[in-house]
Amino acid sequence: MNRSIITCIALLFAFVLLCPITVHGQDGKADRNEGLRERVRVMEAELNKLMKELEAMRAELDADEKGGPAVEERPPADVKADSRPEPVQEKLGVDLGKGIRLVPYGTVYFNAFGNSSGTNNTDVPLWATGDESSNLGMSLRQTRFGVRIEGGRLGGGTATGTIEADFYGGLPDVGVGENFGVVRLRVAKLRIDWERSSVTFGQDWVVFAPRNPTSIAAAAIPQFAASGNLWSRLPQVRAAQRLAGGSVLVEAAVLAPTSGDFPQGPDSSFVLQPGAASRSLVPSLQTRAEFRESDWFNTGKPAAVAVSVHFGRTKVGDRGLASYGVAADWSVPITDRVGTTGELFYGKNLGGFQGGVFQGYNPDHVADPHESSEGIPKAIASRGGWVQLGYTPPILRDRLSIYGSVGIDDPDDNDLVNTSSRNFRSRNLSYAFNVIFKPIPNISVGGEFRRFETSYLLTGQKKAEHLNFGASYSF
């Protein structure tokens, strides 16, 4: 298209230059300039032909723009910011014909880390366990890869297929298994976009509480999971619609039921067994409304604030328990170099989203263990959230970013009282400070410090610190 425009301009320029010469030649030099007139006629014909081609290309481009994505792709990199640098994909991809393109992408993560004492997980810890053994390690199992098929047309819209995986699916039961991470499915979906709406089928980030803090150390599991950051990727059918000129995004989804409990039965590592949410026979329902502003209070930066709701059910024994939650999330600039991102939530039975410090229900709750020997299942109420403050100093060509964050998840202690002396986690408070430097757009290096203060119902508070050096390469 650009070459055609340049050719048209060149021909037009030549035509303008030659016209005066032709007119001047009419004063008695017609024979000498007949050849020149013929050239001008040829150039006029060629110019008309190129103009028609240009108009056809413009019409085709307009049609593609009208059918292209208008509802923005959230994860990765927008909401549920997925804690990773933005991949650089301009030069990648294979044309499959008929406007369809296959685009590979991915991020290679290297993390070296140390923990001052025991945590539930060494490379991406979520809470302190009280084990006094400090540890040191390195890992690449947060590395992820994916592929998108773009450009297909379906139902008058643009279809995009995505599949993404990482190596965080577990460890082989061998002596060096910590270095052989198992492939784990992250995202597998078909998305169809129209001018102001979209439909998604498959496994994707959930609609409820969709943001994540920025981190180079926590990518396979988002930072502050079980410390106020609700998250999950679930099979779903989701619809999205833009309103008010695109400044309002409304989404609704029907999702696979989830409760966060472990499957029971023989060979449960390989054979899918129903959990408490699946036994309820009720799918999860979620909705979210988001308002976006392109220039927030003249900062020159975009902002977004939203509220989302979740509802589901679980069945424990013969007792049904509700699972519900409401959350507010935001990403708002304070100045052109300072911004804040975060979420707040309240709900019950949110273990499927690692709420309640990854505890959804108490299977044998009693009001007073000294007065009753039998307990009944009860949903655990919890509240919390996280907030991150980011700063980009005016040095190093804006390639350096500094973040300070805090997250908390605080279950209701009254819901944790039980007959079997279970040592429930009664609160989890986490702090984080991290720095990320990008020498070039697709390479990031940085460091992160995190502190966990985890309270237990029976054994009190346990503490741990996590120090992480990370480096990533995105394509």
Protein Blocks (a to p, Z undefined) as FASTA:
>chain_A
ZZmmmmmmmmmmmmmmmmmmmmmmmnoplmmmmmmmmmmmmmmmmmmmmmmmmmmmmmmm
mmmmmmmcfbdcfbehiaonlopacddfklgccdebjhiacdddddddddddddfbdcfb
fklcfbdehiabdcddddfklpccddddehiaeehiacdddddddfknbccdbfklmmmc
ccddfbdcdddddfkbccdedjdddfbhpbccddfkbmmbcghihilpacdddddddddd
deehhpaccddddddddehiacedehklmmccddfklmnopacdddddddddfbgghlop
acddddddddddddehjaccddddddddddddfblmbccdddddddehillnopghipab
dfbbcfblklpcbdcdddddddddddddddddfehhlpaccddddddddddfklmgcfko
pacdfbdcdddddddddfbfkbccdddddddddddfklopaddddddddddddZZ
